[in-house]
Structures are given as C-alpha cells and as structure tokens.
Amino acid sequence: MSSPKSFSGEARKQNGSRKRKRPDSQDSDLNGKARSKAVCVSPREPAILFAPDLTISSPEEQVPDNLEPISLQDAKDGKATRPIRVYADGVYDVYHFGHARALMQAKQAFPTEVYLMVGVSNDDLTHKYKGFTVMTEDERYESLRHCRYVDEVICDAPWEVTPDFIELHKIDFVAHDDLPYKSAGADDIYKQVKAMGKFVATQRTEGISTSDLIARVVKDYDVYVRRNLARGYTAKELNVSFIKLTFPCNLIC
C-alpha cells in the first residue's frame, strides 16, 4: 500500500508551489480601494492521487512513522516545526465554489505550512449512505486534484474517520464544518475525532450546495431538456420521450 508524501519547504518550491506577494500600503489608494495589480502564480502539477492499489517504490517518498505530534494549541500558535497534515473529506459531487472555500479554510487553518489531504468516498459508499451522484467517483477524484488548495487526494475514503485511518495517513487534524453530521446510524460521524482533540471547524458557504444546483435543474427540467436537444443530444441519450421544440430561442441558445 502506498503512503502519502510529505514535502519540505524547499521541496515545495521545486514542486511549483504558489508564492503570492502580501498586500502592503502601496497596494491600495487613499480611499482604501484595492488597486488592480497583476499577480504571477507559478504553475503547479495536479495534487497527488493516493489509491489503496497504488504503490510507491521510492522510500524517500514515504511519510516517516515517527512524526512529532502537534497539539491543536501549538498549531494555532504557529509552533509547528513541520508541515501540519490536515485532512478534509466529503463526496464533492458537482464540485463548486462552496467546496473550494471549505478547502481554502482547511488549507489556511494554521499560520504555518499545511499539507492538505482530501478524502473522497467512492460511488458504492456514497450511494449507500447519501444517495445517487451526478459525477462518478473518478470524475470527483480528478476534480479535487485540480483544486489549488489540495496537496493530495485520497481515493476510496472511509465514511467515518477512525483512529487507524488517522495513523495510516499521519493525520494531525480533520477539518469539516462543526454541525453534527448524522449518517450511517451515528449522531455525528466526527464525534470521535472531536473527542481526540483533532477537529478543526470550517464554515459552510450559504446559498450554494450540490443539492441546490440539482434542484435548479429539476425545477427548470423542460428548459434544460430542450437546451440539450437543440445542442445535438438525442431524446434517447436524455432518456425522454418526444418533445416538440417550441421553446423561445433565447432559452436554448
């Protein structure tokens, strides 16, 4: 079984991590409005993909078993002497900016460097506990790999984070919104992590969710059926019966 990577500061520079100039007093005008400035962002490879059936042959790429523990208070105080390993998990179906903002919070949870691992549940587990998805597991994995905040994507993530899983991936803290997550017969699947003192709360973005986006499509079902028919999809591909195309052009163009 493979083990996730851990990068030093120098290795991250060589790996293409982003460096942004912090704003100063010259970045705004007298009224406090931000000036338009070009910011160069160095290119970066997609996040590492960790799958149970993958192996890493090079021992230098494996995470040491004797990582020094980091307490939550020390992490908050900026006293960590190595990258803090933060884990966030979810389904991430129809990936949207609400997901990205949650991952940004996880990445910026502490004042020192954070190595962000994102666990994504597979289709079987997701369909069992949450319902059918729009995107396949492979599509969801790949979407997360291209998020700028993510260092590593863990495939086939468990529905509930266990001490064994934390030990396997050398996780320091788990990030998620603080609301109790009732699922799989549990009142809160993060209860055990919270009791261990390894939980970091993030905030949900109001007004956007996968369910909201699906609801928009369902609400205007006829509009989107006619839109896709006009763009070349067949009724068979859309699993619909014959529809007379009399909808206004501006709604399908």
C-alpha atoms as one frame of an Amber mdcrd trajectory, in Angstrom:
protein
   0.000   0.000   0.000   1.257   3.444  -0.812   1.914   6.177   1.673   1.216
   9.905   1.168   4.063  12.286   0.530   5.333  14.978   2.846   7.176  17.910
   1.313   9.728  20.162   2.966   9.660  23.885   2.236  12.489  23.566  -0.280
  10.854  20.605  -1.998   7.625  22.569  -2.332   9.447  25.403  -4.074  10.870
  22.929  -6.545   7.444  21.328  -6.934   5.905  24.607  -8.111   4.012  25.763
  -5.032   2.466  29.196  -5.318   4.049  32.289  -3.826   1.973  35.453  -3.589
   3.154  38.897  -2.518   1.397  40.060   0.618  -0.524  43.331   0.141   1.057
  46.464   1.606   0.079  50.098   1.912   1.033  50.730  -1.715  -1.486  48.164
  -2.933  -4.444  50.449  -2.190  -5.323  54.061  -2.940  -6.141  56.812  -0.436
  -9.747  55.598  -0.179  -8.614  52.101   0.757  -9.704  50.587  -2.539  -7.524
  47.816  -3.903  -5.525  48.709  -6.968  -5.635  46.407  -9.944  -2.327  44.521
  -9.980  -1.149  41.545 -11.954  -0.190  38.660  -9.673   2.037  35.953 -11.090
   1.149  32.451  -9.947   3.698  29.774 -10.719   2.378  26.631 -12.432   1.769
  23.553 -10.341   1.179  19.902 -11.038  -2.192  18.371 -10.016  -2.417  17.011
  -6.482  -1.029  13.578  -5.637  -3.531  10.737  -6.071  -3.461   8.148  -3.280
  -5.258   4.889  -4.014  -5.043   1.654  -1.986  -3.891  -0.334  -5.025  -1.035
   2.037  -5.881   2.483   1.531  -4.607   5.386   3.931  -4.147   8.731   2.272
  -4.705  10.957   5.090  -3.503  11.369   5.063   0.313  12.191   8.786   0.227
   8.576   9.476  -0.785   7.078   7.729   2.227   5.991   9.595   5.343   8.150
   8.804   8.402   6.429   6.769  11.111   7.928   8.906  13.870   6.438  12.298
  13.029   6.492  14.593  16.050   2.930  15.067  17.398   1.451  18.569  17.157
  -1.128  19.771  19.658  -4.023  21.918  18.468  -2.857  24.839  20.603   0.716
  24.666  19.283  -0.620  24.518  15.740  -2.770  27.603  16.326   0.166  29.413
  17.930   2.392  28.751  14.937   4.784  26.494  16.838   4.701  23.564  14.418
   8.180  22.519  13.267   6.936  20.663  10.161   4.020  20.900   7.714   0.740
  20.258   9.548  -1.149  17.371   7.971  -4.829  18.336   7.690  -7.480  16.000
   6.313 -10.853  17.010   4.855 -13.345  14.525   3.465 -16.570  14.530   1.533
 -18.443  13.465  -1.582 -17.667  16.602  -3.621 -20.316  15.891  -6.237 -20.842
  18.654  -8.836 -17.764  20.414  -7.453 -18.484  24.125  -6.815 -17.029  27.193
  -5.100 -18.584  26.229  -1.753 -16.379  23.147  -1.769 -13.367  25.255  -2.773
 -13.951  27.742   0.053 -14.154  24.960   2.630 -10.868  23.540   1.364  -9.319
  27.004   1.404 -10.250  27.316   5.082  -8.692  23.912   5.784  -5.517  24.894
   3.929  -5.307  28.184   5.851  -6.375  26.796   9.230  -2.983  27.491  10.824
  -0.325  30.198  10.471   2.360  27.719   9.401   2.517  25.414   6.378  -0.358
  22.959   5.912  -0.293  19.798   3.814  -3.936  19.267   2.822  -5.228  15.770
   2.148  -8.757  15.376   0.802 -10.608  12.098   1.146 -13.292  11.328  -1.429
 -15.756   8.481  -0.911 -16.320   6.015  -3.746 -19.616   5.504  -5.554 -20.746
   2.403  -3.636 -20.306   4.031  -0.236 -21.815   7.345  -1.332 -24.881   5.778
  -2.935 -25.423   3.667   0.184 -25.277   6.482   2.738 -26.126   9.669   0.839
 -27.752   8.855  -2.486 -27.043   8.793  -6.187 -24.395  11.141  -7.561 -24.201
  13.145 -10.776 -20.460  12.559 -11.182 -18.677   9.229 -10.988 -16.038   8.601
  -8.341 -13.227   9.030 -10.886 -14.651  12.372 -12.011 -14.902  13.517  -8.406
 -11.330  12.404  -7.652  -9.993  14.259 -10.681 -11.949  17.445  -9.887 -10.311
  17.645  -6.466  -6.835  17.036  -7.897  -7.118  20.348  -9.735  -8.161  22.436
  -6.739  -5.349  24.886  -5.926  -5.526  24.204  -2.177  -5.262  20.408  -2.339
  -1.927  18.601  -1.988  -3.222  15.035  -2.068  -6.479  13.257  -2.947  -7.221
  10.011  -1.109  -9.468   7.696  -3.130 -11.982   5.295  -1.562 -12.004   7.290
   1.670 -13.950   5.758   4.578 -17.314   7.251   5.508 -16.123   7.778   9.070
 -12.605   8.789  10.112 -11.165   6.204  12.500  -8.003   6.221  14.661  -6.498
   3.581  12.346  -7.101   5.787   9.312  -5.563   8.752  11.122  -2.486   6.685
  11.938  -2.183   5.308   8.402  -2.087   8.769   6.821  -0.349  10.528   9.728
  -3.216  12.995  10.046  -2.773  15.776  12.584  -6.227  17.339  12.282  -9.536
  16.773  10.496 -11.352  19.778   9.005 -15.115  19.944   8.486 -17.991  22.241
   9.375 -18.963  21.996  13.026 -22.589  20.906  12.610 -23.254  17.325  13.787
 -23.172  15.079  10.722 -25.812  12.405  11.193 -25.153   9.400   8.969 -24.608
   5.647   8.961 -26.541   5.301  12.233 -24.364   7.817  14.094 -25.484  11.128
  15.586 -22.212  12.701  14.476 -19.613  10.787  12.470 -16.955  13.288  13.614
 -17.702  12.802  17.304 -14.690  10.539  17.879 -12.318  12.943  16.100 -13.627
  15.843  18.180 -13.090  13.847  21.369  -9.476  13.244  20.298  -8.856  16.999
  20.034  -8.090  16.684  16.328 -11.053  18.556  14.862 -10.813  21.926  13.111
 -14.099  23.660  12.245 -14.712  25.284   8.861 -17.703  27.371   7.780 -20.196
  26.429   5.101 -20.873  28.861   2.257 -24.527  29.860   2.329 -26.528  29.820
  -0.882 -24.605  27.130  -2.721 -24.658  23.346  -2.442 -24.810  20.328  -4.713
 -28.452  19.800  -3.732 -29.262  23.430  -4.647 -27.672  23.052  -8.077 -29.538
  19.819  -8.780 -32.775  21.477  -7.614 -32.275  24.269 -10.177 -32.023  21.724
 -12.979 -35.047  19.780 -11.755 -37.093  22.985 -11.359 -36.424  24.011 -14.973
 -36.334  20.477 -16.331 -38.079  21.274 -19.626 -35.762  24.190 -20.296 -32.641
  22.059 -19.958 -34.098  19.155 -21.960 -34.852  21.487 -24.858 -31.461  23.148
 -24.460 -29.604  19.852 -24.843 -31.839  18.653 -27.690 -31.063  21.884 -29.521
 -27.355  21.213 -28.993 -27.451  17.832 -30.635 -28.305  15.337 -27.886 -30.924
  12.742 -28.797 -34.067  12.026 -26.827 -32.700   8.528 -26.198 -29.486   9.945
 -24.703 -31.572  12.171 -22.418 -33.997   9.342 -21.594 -37.018  11.445 -22.575
 -39.959  10.936 -24.924 -40.552  13.157 -27.989 -40.737  16.872 -27.156 -41.952
  19.476 -29.626 -39.320  22.238 -29.787 -41.434  25.380 -29.461 -39.459  26.975
 -26.631 -38.152  30.543 -27.109 -34.740  30.588 -28.772 -33.132  32.725 -26.086
 -33.670  29.936 -23.563 -31.844  27.298 -25.589 -29.127  29.285 -27.333
